[in-house]
């Protein structure tokens, strides 16, 4: 066991405690299998590899082999690089806009809390998810149109509302006065509610 080797990405390394079930008793055979897989991938494509692996797994289970159960899988892009279309927008401009919106969202929350301690605002929610929101806003969400379509019905994470407000400000739908009164909608000003609920902000 002490001399066992593990093949990882075609490279042999000493076996560790985490590899007890996967001791490689025949490194040469393992390398041949991996090289065969590489050949099929190169000459026949990923679909053929997927089919062969599924067929091997089915045959092994029918033969009574004790296959490990994996509840998680390594993270990979769900779209192969060769099937991924070109990005439909200008990534540099969109990245710049996203940075401005993220900054304005943070500034709005910080300024509100400096004026009234304890207002809160969940700065990190939108900051950490800004790319997801902005790509969706720019390329996926659909609004009302002349065709009679009522627009997508989207349920946003309420804690990300500072980013939604900051984007609306950049679009001209909200004013600087609105942002100055974040979470102070009950004052005699045009304030913003904590979350843009249809009941609290029916026109937003």
N, C-alpha and C positions, 0 to 999 in steps of 0.2 A: 504493500500500500504506500510505503514511504517514497517509492520510486515511480509511482504512477504519474502519468502525464495527462493533461486535459487539452483538447484542441479547441481553441477559441479563434474564430475568424481565420482559420488556417494556420494559426501559430500555436505551438505547444507550450504549455506552462505547467509548473508543478501543481499537483492536485492539492486542494485545501480541504478543510473540514466541511465546507459547504458543498463539496463535490463528491461526497461519499457514494451517492447513488449513481454517479456518472463517471466512475473510474474507467479510463480508456485502456482496455486490456490488449488492444491491437491498433496502435496509432497508424500503421501503414494502411490498414483497411479503412479506417476512419478518413484518412486523407483521400483515399480513392473515391469514397462516397462523396466527399465534399467537392472534389474536382469534377465528378460526374454531374453533380448539381450545377456547378458553375457552367459546365458545357451546355447543359440543357437550357439554362437561363439565357446564355448567349445566343444559342442557335434556334431555340423554339419559343423563348419568351416566358414571362412570368405566369401566364395562365397555365401553360404546360407544367411548370414547376408546382403550382398550387394543386393541380390535378394529381400529379404523381405523389406528392406528400400526403394528400388525402387518401389515395389508394393504399399507400404504405401503412398509414395509421389504421385504416379499416382492416387490412390483412393482419396487422399485429394484434389488434383487439380480438379478431376471430380466432387467432392462434393462442389467445390467453396471455399475451404479454402484459406485464404490469406497467402501463404507461402513466407517466406523471400527469396529474390534473393541474392545469394552469388557470387560475382565476383571473390573472392579469397577463397582458402581453406587452412586449416592448413598444414604446411610443414611436410611431412612424407616421409620416404624412399619409393621409388616407387616399391621396391621389398620386399615382406614380408620376415622377418628374416628366416622363415622356408624354404623358396625357394631360398635363397641366396647361391650360390656355394662358396666353399672355395676360398680364394684369390689365384690366380695362381702363384704368385711370392713370393719372400722373402721380406716381408714388412720392416723388420729392415734394410736390405741392401739397399733396394730402398729408404727408408727414409733418410739414410745416404748420398746416392748419390745425392738425391734431395737437401739436405742441402748444399752440396759442390757446386752444380751447381748454386743454388740461391746465395751463397756467391760470387762465381766467377763473376756472372752477375753483382752484385752490385759493386764489386771491380773494374771491368772493366769500368763501367760508372763513378764511383767516380774518378778514376785515370785520365780518359780522361778529365773530367771537371776541375780537378786541373791544368792540363797542359794548357788547352784552355778554358777559361771561356765562358759559354753559349752554349757548345756543346749539352747539354741535354742528354736524354737517357731513360727516363720513367722507373725508378727503380721499382716503385710499381706495375706495370702491371704484370710482370712475378712473382714477389715475392708473390702476392696475388693469383695467379692462378697456381703456380708451381705444386701442387698435380694433378690438372686436366691434365696439359701438360705431366707430367712424367708417370702417369698411362696410358695415351693414347699412348705415345711413346713406353712404355714397353709392352703393351698388346693389343693395338687396331690398330695402324697405320701399314700398310703393305707396304714394299718396293718392288723394282723390284726383280724378281726371275727367276730361270732357266725355269720356265714353260711358259715364255713369258709375264707374267703379268707386266704391266708398272708401277705398284705402285699406291698407293692412291694419288689423287689430293687434297691437303689440303690447305685451305686459312687461314693462321695464322693472328692473330691480330698483326699488324706491331709493335706496341709499346712493344710487348713481345719479340722482336728480341734479346735483350741482353741475355735472357735465352736460346734461340735457339743457339746463338753463343757459350755460355758457355757450353752447352751440346756437341756441335760439337767439342769444344776444348778437352773435356774429352774423346771423341771418337777418337781423333787423327786426325780429319778432318781439324782442324784449328790449327795454331801455336800460341805460346805466342806472337810472333811479330804481328800477325794478331790482337789479342786482345789489344795489346798496341796501335794500331792505329785505334781504334773504331771511326767511323764517320770521318775518314780522308783518304778515298780511293783515293783522287786526289793527294796526296803527293807521293813522290818517294819511297814509301814503300808498303808492302802488307797489305794495310788497309782494313777495313770493312765498307761497306756502311751503312747508317742509317737503312735501311730495306733490307733484302735479296731478292730483286726483281729479277726475272729471267733475266731481261735485264741487270741489274747491276752485277749480280753474276750468270751467266748461268751455271756454273759447281757446284754450291753449292746445 
